[in-house]
Amino acid sequence: MIWQGTGRAGPDVSLMISRLLALILVGAALAGCATNQATGKTQLVPLMSRAEEARVGAENHPKIIQAYGGVYDDPAVGRYVADVTDRVVKGYGPQGAGQYRVTVLDSPIVNAFALPGGYVYVTRGLLALANDEAELAGVIGHEVGHVLARHSAQRQTAALGTSLLGAVLGAVVGNNAVNQIVGMGGQGLLASYSRDQEYEADELGVRALAGAGYDPLAEADFLASLGAQDTLNAAVSNQKDAGGQISWLSSHPATPDRVQAARAHARASGVAAGSGVRNQTAYFKAINGLLYGDSLSQGVIRDRTFLHPVSRFKFTAPSGYEIVNSAKAVVVQGPDKTQIKFDADRKQGGRDIADYLVNEWAKGVQLTSPQRLTIHGMAAATAMTRINGYNARLVAIQYDDTNVYRFLIGTLPQIGGRRDAELIAMVNSFQKLSAAQARAIKPLRVRIVTVRSGDTAAKLGLRMVWSDHQALRFRVLNGLALNAEPRVGSQVKLVTE
């Protein structure tokens, strides 16, 4: 029922819908159409002015830095990336004129993006995956392409219709929940660039590569490395490879399709494949010693063990499980869709750990099977509940009088107790580190080495820090095809302490 009568006539719904359509048409009329100078295509003129784009970029720049762990503290790397960006922008010709602020983010995540107003970001995780300067230039060219094509401003213009729709439907129905539902849907669909915009930015990036004298195939090569990284992640976590699929509500094209399209753009660029600059030597010199993975202040992952040298503890995940670290929690994913969240909290001094679990952490939650534990001399408590279709086990460990560490373990009901033994072993592996043990933990670095006679992917993989999938990890890190071997005399990347 749309309207609950009170003895008076309800609103004229058809009239309100007509007004809605009129508002949307007015929005479209205000936007107008014009030729985008970067793409040469006719499109709606964004309602956001260039001055507003600059304001949005400036306002959000500090938020991006905070969310990604700050700026990577290596001025030489920052200058190098800025120099590459200058060359890419010149490759765009007069269309690329403008100021760009380039930031290397202190994050192990493989990512790059741009904000309106010319703010360009590259993570050190991406720098570790790229294999030469041309690949980095391709990524930057893609992000600058988003800026020049004003894709963010176009998204804001498209969002106008969504906002009006939500507001008017809310008035018609008389329920603010509709506003929230429509708003959530709009955010999900508009949260990323559209598929067409991603392809468009790829094409612009390839064009900039060719204009700057780089090998135009470099962007396709990096996209292929991204696909290989997805395959590696799936192998490590025993999950089916989803690298070629489009995730739910994701507007990014599947990587294989983008690789093929980028190669087609490279062929159409007029620059013969392999004739442009790759500058691997300069690139490897710039990233030699680059911090890899998490910083010590965030805790580090060594194989299946998570260690925190600052807070001084560690625990080990079962074989076949993948650990993912973030600023707020550690997530462990395993077979049978098993999910574990590990985080920290503080409790009042002197408060019993079981009382904390029941009346603070899980306050208002119906718990079963409460139990007290002792884990490596530390008091602990555990209980069971149901969360979103999962059987959930809560474990709270009292590190000291006020600091608590917590495991929230979710298993599907249909697997029964199949994973219980290995999950109990993971919880029981939690223990304190001595000061000497904490000092012994060193950060991981990218190291550049020369391939010698007799070196293979398997042998070089053994020189890195992982105990599983060594050859595959080496090949993905160095952009080598499956079963390919490194060439004697070439330079390659390793990850070591």
Secondary structure as UniProt FT lines:
FT   HELIX           13..31
FT   STRAND          33..35
FT   TURN            37..39
FT   STRAND          42..44
FT   HELIX           50..67
FT   TURN            68..69
FT   HELIX           75..91
FT   HELIX           93..96
FT   STRAND          101..105
FT   STRAND          112..115
FT   TURN            116..118
FT   STRAND          119..123
FT   HELIX           124..129
FT   HELIX           133..148
FT   TURN            149..150
FT   HELIX           151..173
FT   HELIX           176..190
FT   HELIX           195..211
FT   TURN            212..213
FT   TURN            216..217
FT   HELIX           218..236
FT   TURN            237..238
FT   TURN            243..244
FT   TURN            248..249
FT   HELIX           255..268
FT   TURN            269..270
FT   TURN            273..274
FT   HELIX           280..287
FT   TURN            288..289
FT   STRAND          291..292
FT   HELIX           296..298
FT   STRAND          300..302
FT   TURN            303..304
FT   STRAND          305..308
FT   TURN            309..312
FT   STRAND          313..316
FT   TURN            319..320
FT   STRAND          322..325
FT   STRAND          330..333
FT   HELIX           335..337
FT   STRAND          339..346
FT   TURN            349..350
FT   HELIX           353..356
FT   HELIX           357..361
FT   TURN            362..364
FT   STRAND          368..375
FT   TURN            376..377
FT   STRAND          378..387
FT   TURN            388..389
FT   STRAND          390..398
FT   STRAND          403..411
FT   HELIX           413..415
FT   TURN            416..419
FT   HELIX           420..428
FT   STRAND          431..432
FT   HELIX           435..439
FT   STRAND          444..450
FT   TURN            453..454
FT   HELIX           457..462
FT   HELIX           470..477
FT   TURN            478..479
FT   TURN            482..483
FT   TURN            488..489
FT   STRAND          491..496
//
